[in-house]
């Protein structure tokens, strides 16, 4: 679809959600709204409240939200009904009282369960509506840290070793030296993650994670550097960014270190790697993207061990778009600025939508 001033695309931006990353989603949405080219796109915002109700959002109000998630109050608005099917008269649309608001493409910026896990993608794909980002299958798999690593391991890609435990199961014997990490399998932003330094603290850490998720992972603490690569495109035309690095000044890269305490971590963009190392991690990242059948975007997090090995930590299919988020910063280093990045993501969705 040609994007012109006289025929701007109507983008349905979905923010908020029921997960613990609700506020981060709102902040991501704020900066996407600020960066969208007004000559090419007309945003229509839906705020999913914490109770799951869908409300019509005011774009100008969302643009004024603070960047600290602990200061964000969820904007309220009239309840909407989402009619995601096409009719002879209307395309996909929202119903607000008696008003019909049509849109062309859906752009979910919903971090965590209920938005990043394939559920909202399934709603739109079932209705043959273009949706930005990964599809149902890859979104669902990448949301599960254990499944992600199982598939990548089968593909011969290097991963951080792990043990998975389901709620109600007994703790296995841990052979790794302490400290170790315990984390929920399906949450992001380091929610529910505990660094366990002694065996006597393991059960409490597992209880914390299992209170948030039915499945958890136990992993060894990897000594080394935290390296991130951003990816944009599809299988045949895939851009891998230069490498970024997170140097955390706290125990680990926690929720507060990511979004609240500006002094808790240093983001190095780009970070220094040997040319051969950069090429290696970019190729591994592309291999992960393809093995998991991702589409459009992903941020892939690695550990670079002291002996020079890159190990997959996790894959994020709806990375943050906040001012401190690594994904847009890394794509900027790759020569794709913020407005251009959004346009490319929307174009990929439209190209995929034409084949549905």
C-alpha positions in Angstrom: 0.0 0.0 0.0 1.4 3.3 -1.0 1.8 5.8 1.8 1.2 9.4 0.8 0.0 12.5 2.5 -3.4 12.1 1.0 -3.7 8.4 1.9 -2.1 8.0 5.3 -2.2 4.7 6.9 -4.4 4.2 10.0 -2.3 2.4 12.6 -4.0 0.8 15.6 -1.5 1.1 18.4 -2.2 -1.2 21.4 -0.6 -0.4 24.7 -0.9 -1.3 28.4 -2.0 -4.8 28.9 -2.5 -7.1 32.0 1.1 -8.1 32.5 3.6 -6.6 35.0 5.1 -4.7 32.1 2.0 -2.6 31.7 3.7 0.8 32.5 6.7 0.0 30.2 4.2 -0.6 27.4 2.6 2.8 27.9 6.0 4.5 27.9 7.0 2.6 24.7 3.7 3.7 23.1 4.4 7.3 24.1 7.6 7.4 22.2 6.2 5.5 19.2 3.5 8.1 19.0 6.0 10.9 19.1 8.1 9.4 16.4 5.5 8.3 13.9 5.5 10.4 10.7 2.3 12.4 10.8 2.4 12.7 7.1 2.2 9.0 6.6 0.4 7.6 9.6 -2.7 8.3 11.6 -2.5 6.5 15.0 -5.6 5.1 16.7 -4.7 4.1 20.3 -6.2 1.4 22.4 -5.2 1.2 26.0 -5.7 -2.2 27.5 -6.4 -1.7 31.2 -4.9 -3.9 33.9 -8.3 -5.7 34.3 -8.2 -6.5 30.5 -10.9 -4.0 29.4 -10.1 -2.2 26.2 -10.5 1.6 26.2 -10.0 4.3 23.6 -6.8 6.2 24.3 -6.0 9.8 23.7 -2.7 10.1 21.8 -1.8 13.6 23.0 -2.5 12.5 26.6 -0.2 9.4 26.3 2.6 11.6 24.8 2.7 13.5 28.1 3.3 10.4 30.3 6.4 10.4 32.4 9.3 8.0 31.5 9.5 6.6 35.0 7.2 3.6 35.1 6.6 4.1 38.9 5.1 7.5 38.1 2.9 6.3 35.2 -0.9 6.4 35.8 -2.9 4.5 33.2 -5.0 6.8 31.0 -8.7 6.1 31.1 -11.2 6.4 28.2 -14.4 5.1 26.8 -14.8 1.3 26.5 -14.4 0.0 23.0 -15.4 -3.1 21.1 -12.8 -4.5 18.7 -14.3 -5.8 15.5 -11.4 -7.4 13.8 -13.1 -8.9 10.8 -13.7 -7.4 7.4 -17.1 -6.7 6.1 -18.4 -5.5 2.7 -18.7 -2.0 4.0 -16.0 -1.7 6.6 -12.5 -2.9 7.2 -11.3 -3.9 10.6 -12.5 -1.3 13.1 -13.3 -0.3 16.7 -16.8 0.4 17.9 -17.1 3.3 20.3 -20.7 3.8 21.3 -22.2 4.2 17.8 -19.0 5.4 16.1 -17.0 3.2 13.7 -13.2 3.8 13.7 -11.5 1.9 11.0 -7.8 1.0 10.8 -5.4 -0.6 8.4 -2.7 -2.3 10.4 -2.3 -3.3 14.1 0.8 -2.5 16.0 0.8 -4.2 19.4 3.3 -2.8 21.9 2.2 -5.0 24.7 5.2 -6.4 26.6 4.8 -9.7 28.4 1.9 -12.2 28.6 -1.3 -11.2 26.8 0.5 -9.2 24.2 4.0 -10.7 23.4 2.9 -14.3 23.7 1.0 -14.8 20.4 -2.5 -14.2 21.9 -3.2 -10.8 20.4 -1.4 -11.8 17.2 -3.8 -14.7 16.8 -6.7 -12.4 17.1 -5.5 -10.3 14.1 -4.1 -13.1 12.0 -7.4 -15.1 12.3 -9.1 -12.0 10.8 -6.4 -11.6 8.1 -5.4 -8.2 9.5 -1.8 -7.1 9.1 0.0 -7.1 12.4 3.4 -5.6 13.2 6.0 -8.0 14.6 6.3 -11.8 14.9 3.4 -14.1 14.2 1.5 -16.4 16.6 3.9 -19.3 16.7 7.2 -17.5 17.0 5.7 -15.0 19.5 4.4 -17.9 21.7 7.7 -19.9 21.5 9.9 -16.9 22.2 7.8 -16.0 25.2 8.8 -19.3 26.7 12.4 -19.1 27.6 12.7 -22.9 27.9 11.2 -23.7 24.5 13.3 -21.0 22.9 16.4 -22.6 24.2 15.3 -26.1 23.3 14.7 -25.2 19.7 17.9 -23.2 19.4 19.9 -26.1 21.0 18.4 -28.5 18.5 19.5 -26.1 15.7 23.0 -26.3 17.0 23.0 -22.7 18.4 24.8 -22.0 21.7 22.6 -21.4 24.8 22.9 -20.8 28.5 22.2 -24.2 30.1 19.0 -24.5 32.2 16.7 -26.7 34.3 13.0 -26.2 34.0 10.6 -26.8 36.8 6.8 -26.8 36.7 4.6 -25.8 39.6 4.1 -28.7 42.0 7.3 -30.4 41.1 10.2 -31.1 43.5 13.4 -29.2 43.2 16.1 -31.1 41.3 19.7 -31.5 42.5 21.7 -28.5 41.4 25.2 -29.4 40.2 26.3 -25.8 39.2 28.3 -23.7 41.7 26.5 -20.9 43.3 25.4 -18.2 42.6 22.6 -19.3 40.2 19.6 -17.5 38.8 15.9 -18.4 39.2 13.4 -16.8 36.7 9.8 -17.2 35.5 9.7 -18.9 32.1 7.2 -16.4 30.5 7.9 -13.0 32.0 10.2 -10.2 30.8 11.8 -7.1 32.3 13.5 -9.3 35.0 10.2 -9.6 36.9 10.4 -12.4 39.4 14.1 -13.0 38.9 16.3 -13.8 41.9 20.1 -14.3 42.1 20.6 -17.1 44.6 23.9 -17.1 46.4 23.5 -20.0 48.8 21.5 -23.3 48.5 19.4 -22.4 51.5 17.8 -19.5 49.6 16.9 -21.6 46.5 13.4 -22.7 47.6 12.3 -19.1 48.5 13.5 -17.9 45.1 11.6 -20.7 43.3 8.5 -19.9 45.3 8.8 -16.2 44.2 9.0 -17.1 40.6 6.3 -19.8 40.8 3.9 -17.3 42.3 4.2 -15.5 38.9 4.4 -18.4 36.5 3.6 -22.1 36.3 7.0 -22.9 34.9 10.4 -21.5 36.0 14.0 -21.8 34.9 17.1 -22.3 37.0 20.4 -21.3 35.3 24.0 -20.9 36.3 25.3 -17.4 36.7 27.5 -16.8 33.6 30.6 -14.7 34.2 31.2 -12.5 31.3 29.8 -9.6 29.3 26.1 -8.9 28.4 25.8 -8.4 24.7 22.7 -7.5 22.7 21.9 -7.6 19.0 18.8 -6.0 17.3 17.3 -7.6 14.2 15.0 -6.1 11.6 13.5 -7.7 8.5 12.6 -11.2 7.4 14.5 -14.4 6.6 15.8 -13.2 3.3 16.4 -9.6 4.1 17.7 -9.4 7.7 19.6 -6.6 9.3 21.7 -7.3 12.3 22.8 -4.3 14.3 26.2 -3.6 15.8 26.6 -5.0 19.3 25.5 -3.2 22.4 26.6 -4.0 25.9 25.0 -3.6 29.4 27.4 -3.1 32.3 25.3 -3.4 35.4 26.4 -1.8 38.6 24.0 -3.8 40.7 23.6 -7.6 41.4 22.0 -8.1 38.0 20.0 -6.2 35.4 16.8 -6.0 37.4 13.5 -4.1 36.6 14.6 -1.1 38.6 18.0 -1.1 36.9 16.3 -1.2 33.5 13.7 1.4 34.0 14.0 3.4 37.3 17.5 3.9 38.5 19.4 5.8 35.8 22.7 5.1 37.5 22.2 1.3 37.9 23.6 0.3 34.5 25.8 1.6 31.7 24.7 1.1 28.1 27.6 0.9 25.7 26.6 1.7 22.2 28.4 0.3 20.2 30.6 -1.9 22.4 34.0 -3.0 21.5 34.3 -6.4 19.9 36.9 -7.9 17.6 35.7 -7.8 14.0 35.5 -11.6 14.0 33.5 -11.6 17.3 31.0 -9.1 15.9 30.5 -11.1 12.8 30.1 -14.3 14.8 27.5 -12.9 17.2 25.6 -11.3 14.3 25.4 -14.6 12.5 24.4 -16.5 15.6 21.6 -13.9 16.1 20.4 -14.3 12.6 20.4 -18.1 13.1 18.3 -17.8 16.2 15.9 -15.4 14.4 15.5 -17.9 11.6 15.3 -21.0 13.8 12.5 -19.5 15.8 10.8 -18.3 12.6 10.7 -14.7 13.8 9.4 -11.8 11.7 10.1 -8.1 11.5 11.9 -7.5 14.8 13.6 -9.1 17.8 16.3 -8.2 20.3 18.5 -11.1 21.2 20.5 -11.1 24.4 23.8 -13.0 24.8 26.5 -13.6 27.4 30.0 -13.4 26.1 32.0 -15.8 28.4 35.5 -15.3 29.5 36.7 -17.9 27.1 35.1 -16.1 24.2 31.8 -18.0 23.7 28.5 -16.4 22.9 25.6 -18.0 24.8 21.9 -17.2 24.1 20.2 -15.7 27.2 16.8 -14.8 25.7 14.8 -13.4 22.8 12.5 -10.5 23.0 10.0 -10.2 20.1 8.4 -6.9 21.3 11.4 -5.0 22.7 11.0 -1.8 24.5 10.7 1.5 22.6 11.4 3.7 25.6 14.2 6.4 25.6 16.6 3.9 27.2 15.6 0.8 25.3 18.3 -0.9 23.5 16.4 -2.0 20.4 15.8 1.4 18.8 19.3 2.6 19.9 20.9 -0.4 18.2 18.9 0.1 15.0 20.1 3.7 15.0 23.6 2.4 15.0 22.7 0.2 12.0 21.6 3.3 10.1 17.9 3.1 10.7 16.5 6.1 12.7 13.5 5.8 14.9 10.8 7.1 12.4 12.3 5.0 9.6 12.3 1.9 11.9 8.6 2.3 12.6 7.9 2.7 8.9 9.9 -0.4 8.0 8.1 -2.5 10.7 4.7 -1.4 9.4 5.8 -2.1 5.8 6.8 -5.6 6.7 3.4 -6.2 8.3 1.6 -4.9 5.2 3.7 -7.1 2.9 2.9 -10.1 5.1 -0.8 -9.1 5.2 -1.0 -9.2 1.4 -0.2 -12.9 1.5 -2.8 -13.8 4.2 
